[in-house]
């Protein structure tokens, strides 16, 4: 099936996807505005019959189709009323065909139903035929409109819309799918004035709060289109110009009008009582002025300011926090200059949003011209931010590989060792490490950054812990460089999620970085002064990661004075653990030879305790398996009981239980692979705890 052409004849515009090429792009303000598909980017609209010809390839392959069903679907899509009637006269049960399963045959690969085809083709006779046959007129969840009524409203098919409404289609049905939210909002967006009047006449709620879509209300949809006629009609019929919207990308009708760069629509709403300082509760920008700044309209910005818009209003929603921050995100020097000339506070500490200050936004956006302008206007390069994810303008620049901006800030006096009080990083150096920018790290160290600065905020606690935590596979240049520059590998950290670089490596489950730190002589038995765990091995036990436990044991880690309660809790988490059972078992033969002097063979279990019938649990958990693949559980049980007592027996029970629950080992009886290696690992830990 080919793509549908837009009924209005507009050129097809591909829908911009939310996915971007890199994580750095995701944080850029330029990617913050959600590029929803609108009527200008909508190629799903009404098809011609030839474009929409239904073929057997359109049938959902998960459902079988009879010849009559395929012929009926083709008749609908091609507008062949005679064939459809003939099939129905021949006792073809349309209602059963359509309603037998909401996800059955009649839902094609493109999520279109016969009624959708008929409505999309503007085929009044076919629509009437289907409705008379008992087809549900309230078909919904058909993207991108959300319902067949909404589709007819978008197309302006008055007769079809009346047929659907008279058959029971609800004009106030909240649409859970699609881009518009309601039939009335769809008609407003399509500027179908006659359809708007019809829906209002049929009882459409002009102020209905929408629960989905891009607009939030019918009035906002009309304003986003910039249709004076539609906006005027809605206002005359009682639309609330100050309605607080709860969904959509604008937050209010006035903000939606500002996005369309229509000064006439903005003026009309203002004359109808629209509040230019309304604090919005949803949307991307937070106010009408902020929206106008994003869309770079000097005329609308000037109009709003003249009518009393607060240029320094602290926004309570949206991504930016202030109108000036929004302008800086766009890189529009003319809008930034206009706001500064009108009194915008260049050093306002923002209380909401992702960035914290106008300068931080400019640094993130990558516009060196905007950064230079703000610095010329005396923006504080060392302003302590109180919101956002960066903490300072320098930290923001360091996360984006923007060396020119970093140098510019340093030249203007940015403190390379400033202790940040908010954000994810804690310092500019940690921010540079978070993005793996070796050049930025080198530049900061050349300018005097303290490689061992104890951070008081942020997620990681030090530059090295940050580099270790974010290092991807094979990308260890930054942590290696920090170590070469004197980073203390065993520095006890005072903040963050971890209390040492090794703890950070363990916490992020990265064997490569753990191995690097071990090679650099990290103390694998270092007792941690604070945090959730007292040492590295207890952290690994908590994570139930066999590979990390093995690596630490081989490096000679020692178990500290763990209480029996803590150790039992760790064992309880560890026993049913290991995710990759294919990788275990390599030590079983070595273990059996060293501890028993021979390879295990089958022997009836030996009862070691009067209170423990080990026959019961051994047989319950699959001890009777193929002889050549089994552990001699009796000898093993005796050995464990003699060496480790009741706790050791519980360990063995847990291992057998865990093995029995895994399909591969339950099926083939290869318990030795699972039990042997885990027993070796856990008892090594247990033995060390017994010795302390």
Order of alpha helices (4+ residues) and beta strands (2+ residues): alpha-alpha-alpha-alpha-alpha-alpha-alpha-alpha-alpha-alpha-alpha-alpha-alpha-alpha-alpha-alpha-alpha-alpha-alpha-alpha-alpha-alpha-alpha-alpha-alpha-alpha-alpha-alpha-alpha-alpha-alpha-alpha-alpha-alpha-alpha-alpha
